[in-house]
Amino acid sequence: MTYVKICGLTTLADVQLAVEQNAWACGFVLTRSPRRVDPLRARELARAARTSLTVAVVTTESPTWIAAALAAADLRAVQLSAGADGPSVAAVRAAAMRSGRRPLLIAAADAPDVDLADYVLLDARAPGRYGGTGCPLPWADLRGQIDERTRQRLILAGGLTPDNVAEAVRILRPLAVDVSSGVESAPGCKDALRLSRFFAAVAAVEPVTPVEGAP
């Protein structure tokens, strides 16, 4: 079974679209990006996410900043997209706990302490960009490099679209797939038809798991 995370959500209508398609997680970008929303706006949008996991997406911000933004946005998880260039999983978890929160942690695969994260993010990179590149990863080459423990925690991103996500799922069998630009008509604007086609493509290979059964 495969979960779907819709990232870079900026409007109430798009959050509702994602939830209607049974998105496991809704991502809100709090870092520099064309899809950035401030924490208070993220909090408003997250109210429409219902039981979907709400995720704060950050990059190189400090653990203290991330913990404060997470509290202001009232989100349930943090995605550390910068890997080795960003704060450690341990430091963010400790900062969040000092503010009374225990978020789930999604960390990029090159984070030094990625084993401490709840989920592992595998995404394409470009100079100065920690995601949202629209560039697919070499899935076939990666298949032999991912052990079973990692695969069971793996969130696959990087250039996924309704036309290629089925192939990616068949090859790598990730826990979840993560899409943003691949279902957009413009940065931050999700396209209802592309979103529907994306979910259908995943379900054709691996039934999309109801949110209530998500880990």
N, C-alpha and C positions, 0 to 999 in steps of 0.2 A: 504494500500500500504506500502511496506517495502523498505527502502533504504539499500544499502550495502557499507560499508567502508572496504577497503583493507589496512591493516596496515603493517608496517615493510618493505616497498618497498625500494630496494637498487639498482635496475638496470633500465635503460631506457626501456629495453624490457618488464620488468614486469609492469612498469607504463602503457605502451601502451596496454598490455594485460588487465589490470584493466579497462582502459578507453574503450576499445573495448567491454567489457562486461557491460558497462554503470554503472561503479562504481560512487556512489554519492560522495565519499570522498576517498582521497589517503593520507595515513599516513606515515610520515617520522620520524623515531626515532632519536632524537638528544641527548638522554641520554645513560648511560651505558647499552649496550645490544649487543648480537651477530648481531643484525640488525642495529646497529648505523651507521648513516652517518653524516658527519660534515655539518654545515649549508650551506656552499658553494656548496657542492655536492647535498644537498637537493634542493637548488635553481635550479640547472641544471635539476634535475629530475622533479621538479614541472612544468617546462616549457612544459613538454609533457602531463600534466594532463588536458589540455584544460579547460573545464568548471567545472570539478570535484573540489570539495572543497579540498584545500591542507592544511594539518594539521601537526603542529609540536608537536611531542609527547615528553613530559618531565616528570620528577618525582620530585626530591627534590632540584632542582636547585633554586637559588634565583630569585625573580621577575626581578631584574636588568639583570641577565644573560639571563633569558628567553626572555625578551624584546629585548636584543641585538641579540640573536640567531634568533629570529623571523624576525627581520629586515634584518639580513644578508641572511637568507634563502628566504625572501620575500614570506612567506606563509600566508594564510588567516585565519587560526584558530590555537588555542593552545589546546592540550589535557593535562590536569593536572591529571596524573595517580596515584599519591601518596596519594591522599585524605588528611587525617588528618596529615600525615607525611610530606606533601609538603606545598608550599606557598598557601595562600588563593586566591580565585577567585578575590576578590577586589584588593589585592595587585598586582596581575599580570595584571589585567585590567588597573590599575593606571599607572604601569610602562610602559605598552605598549602605553598608551595615551601620556605619556611624550615624547615618541620617535616618536609620530605622527601617531600611528597605532591604529586601532579599530578592533581587531580580534574577531571572534566568540570564545567563551570559552566552552570547554567540560570539566566537572569536575567529578572526581570519586564520587560515591554516598556518601562516608563517609567524604567528604570535609565539614568543619564546615559551610561554606557559600555557599553550593551547589545550594541553591535557586537563587543565583545571576548569575549562569551559564546559557548559552543558551541551553546546552544539559547536560544530566546526564549519566555518564558511569557506567555500572554495569559489573564488571569484577572479575574473580577469583584471589585470592592472594595466595602466598606461602611465607615462610620466606625469607626476603631479595629480594623479587621479586614483582613488582607492575603490572604485566601483562605478557603475553606470557607464561603462565604456562601450557597450554594445558589441563587444568582441567575444566570440565563443572560445571556450577552452578546447584543447586537443583531447577530447574525451577518451578516445581509444588508447592514446599514449598514457593516460593517467590511470587506466583501469588496473594495471598491475602494480601501481604504486600506493593504492589505498587498501589498508588492511580492514578486516571485518569490523573491528571496534570503531574505527573512524567512520566507515560507511554507515554504521547504525546511527551516527550522530551528524551525518553529513548534510549540509544545506548547500545545494549546487546553484551557483549564479553564473553570470558572465554570458551576455549575448543570447540569452534564451528567447525564443519567439514561438508563436503557435506552429510554425513550420519545422522547427528543429528540436523542440523539447522532447518529443516522443523518442527520438534517437538517443538523446542524452540520457533519458531515464532507462532505456533498454541497456545501454552500455554500462552505466555506473551504478544504477539502482540506489540512488541516494535516499535518505530519509525524506528530504523535501527539496523542492525547487523554488528558486527566488527570482522574480521577474519585476522589472520596472519599465525601462525604455521599450522593451519588446512588445508591450501592450498599450503603447501610447500613440496619440495623434500629434502630440507636442510635449515637450518636457513638463512633467507634472500633470498632464491631462490624459487620463486613461480612456481608451476606446472600448466601448461596450462590446462590440463585435469581436475585436481582437482578444479581449479578456475571456469571453465565452469560448472562443476557439482554443485558447490556451488551456483552459480547464478540460475541455473535451479531448484535446490531444493527450494530456496526462492520463485521463481516465481510460483512454483507449489502450494504454499499456498497463497502468496500475490504477485501480479504482481510487479516486480521491477520497481520503478518509474523512468522515464527518468530524467536525471540530470537537465534539464531545468526547471522541476517542483519542484525541491527540495526546502525545506524551508530555 
